[in-house]
Amino acid sequence: MENFAALLIPALLGVMLLRLLLLPMKWGIRVALHAGCGFFCLWLLNTVAFATGVYLPINAVTVLISGTLGLPGVALLTLLEIL
């Protein structure tokens, strides 16, 4: 029974450490995915800028805002650009 406990405790600690290390990576992947979608939305809006007259710069702040907030974020950025 002591051999089992001697193997179980380090294994559980290893699993807990692995989960703690992978959690920020999961968040980073999620932020990157949302930023990619935000970039695509801004690029799409800028391709029709000749028709709408609204051009939004594509930088880290606008990409993260549009990626995090989605379509309402793009609408907010557009409204801020118009005003």
Secondary structure as the mmCIF struct_conf table of DSSP 4:
data_model
#
loop_
_struct_conf.conf_type_id
_struct_conf.id
_struct_conf.beg_label_comp_id
_struct_conf.beg_label_asym_id
_struct_conf.beg_label_seq_id
_struct_conf.end_label_comp_id
_struct_conf.end_label_asym_id
_struct_conf.end_label_seq_id
HELX_RH_AL_P HELX_RH_AL_P1 GLU A 2 THR A 47
TURN_TY1_P TURN_TY1_P1 VAL A 48 VAL A 48
HELX_RH_AL_P HELX_RH_AL_P2 ALA A 49 THR A 52
BEND BEND1 ASN A 59 ASN A 59
HELX_RH_AL_P HELX_RH_AL_P3 ALA A 60 LEU A 69
HELX_RH_AL_P HELX_RH_AL_P4 LEU A 71 ILE A 82
#
